[in-house]
Amino acid sequence: MEADLLDDAAVGALLTRVRRVAVLGVSDRFNRPSFRMAAYLLDRTAWTVDLVNPHVVETLGRLCAPLLSDVPAPDLAVVFRAPAAWDAVLDEVAAAGGGAAWLPSGVADPAVTERAVARGRALGLVVVADRDLRAEHRRWCP
């Protein structure tokens, strides 16, 4: 799988051109990783952040859109959905005109992640997996 992962320079190039992010599957519970990531993106980046979840009306003091198609096309979709939903999510990101997807690390078998990365790239997306978005943002977007 290593050959399928983006190298450092490609991740840096992606993050430096991001202006709009959609957090897919954001939670309204503070102990969830999606809540903490959305809070980080809202507090620590200059990016426009859209929160998307059909089951959450509001979180972090902001309204959530039910679908990705309800917000402008993101440069980056940060995915907090179960691996079983990744195919549909990647289809949705591509259909919405999104440029890239960031898959969560440590939640799927490596073969599942590799297949999702290949699928997303076949759809024309830049796909990042097995990297910590917060750490990469701090590294490339000081």
C-alpha positions, 0 to 999 in steps of 0.5 A: 500500500505504501506506493499508493499513499501520497508523498509528503510534497503532494500532501503539502501541495494539497493543503496549501491550496485548500480554501474550503473544507467539508467535514462529513459526518461531524458529530455534536458530541464533544468526545467524538473525533469528528467534533474535535477535528471540526473544532480544530478546523474552525479555530486554527485554520483560515479555511471556510468550514462546512459541517455536514451530517443529516442527523445533526442540526447544529454543532459548534454553534453552527448549522449543519447541512444534511448533504454535501450537495447542500454546500459549495464544492469543497477543496477537501472533504474530511470523512468521518463515516464508517468504512462501509460508506466510503464508496458512496462518500467518494462518489458524493464528493466527486459528484459535488465537484470536490477535489480531494478526500481525507480518509480517517486513519486507523478505522479500516483494514489496510486492504479496505483503505487501499481499495478506497484510495484507488476508487477515489483516485479513479473518480479523479479525486486526490485521496489522503489516508493514514495521515493525521490532518491536524499534524499535517496542517500544522506542518504545511500551513503555519 
